[in-house]
Amino acid sequence: MTQLGLGLAALGRPEYLTIGHSDAVAGRFDPAALEQHCHAVLDAAWDHGVRHFDVARSYGLAEQFLGNWLTRHPGRRENLVIGSKWGYAYVADFQQGAEVHEVKEHSVARFAEQWPQTRRELGGAPDHYLIHSVTPDSPALTDTALLDGLRAAADSGTRIGISTSGPQQADVVDAALQIGVFSSVQSTWNPLEPSAGPALARAHEAGWFVVVKEAMANGRLVTEDSALARAADSAGVGRDALALAIALAQPWADVVLSGAATTAQLEQNLAALTIDHELTAASDPDLPEPPDIYWHTRSQLVWT
């Protein structure tokens, strides 16, 4: 059964792309206050049976927050699956309205820098460690020295994988399938942008662990009028829950991430686990956007 996981992209740094984020998290520019808020959401997730947590080096202090939470709750780590990602550095430093939030670099030097940082912050190695946001122009899939370093990390027991973004996600997944280093992938998939689905199915068939991110399209499926929104409203279920439920229904998905920024949002998202299959199966063929259009729209979202 596909599980619902919790991604900490909106809980480890004060600003993010999710629509409405600025209204959800009070005191978010104070790292101590944000950590307390993050721990409350983690506590709620644990209490509701969520056992997959996702962080990244670029998610502000998310790895540190999660590591501190694990220290406070000894014995929980062995019951969790934790994924993290490297390749971006967070540079906004909790400054409101920063012009640049993260800087991407898929190099041997960046991996050598961030791999020990991740292990230190989490108090040990994650179960999955992914190259963050691999696109066709990334050198990550052809740099032999980097691939050798990733193999060494895999030999230590961590699944090595990729996350993908952009209109050519499927091409990136298919290329990575040919390399033999990777066994985990995290990709954007939602009713507006389902183009990676066939490639993710191939990855799942090959034994990869497949995680869906941005199942609500950064909030667009909640805030915009669409066939999905109307179906959710008519059925009396949350738009967020229906979007997540549709992703959970994909047979190749192992985990679908909630990006909840509050305990209330998390509880609303968890309703996805109770939505009737007939509702998730009723898809609108006109809902998906051309990938180029979808990713252009996403690129215009504002960090708040």
TAJO-V684653 format. One line per field, one symbol per residue. psi: psi as a letter, one per 20 degrees, with the letter a starting at -180 (. if undefined). A space follows every 50 residues. Layout:
psi->???
This chain:
psi->ppqprppkhjiiqhqrippjhhihoqkijohghhgggghggggggghjjp jpqpaqhildkgggggghghhhmpihhijqppqrqrhqppihkkppkqhp hqppomrgggghghghgghghikrqrhpoqppmprhiqihiiohgghghh hghhhiipppaqqqrrikgghgghghhihjhqjqqoqpprihmjhighhh hhgghjjqpppprlijlkihihhqprhgghggghikrqhghgghhgghip iiphppppkpirhggghghiihijpphhhhinqoiigqqpgggghgghii qpp.
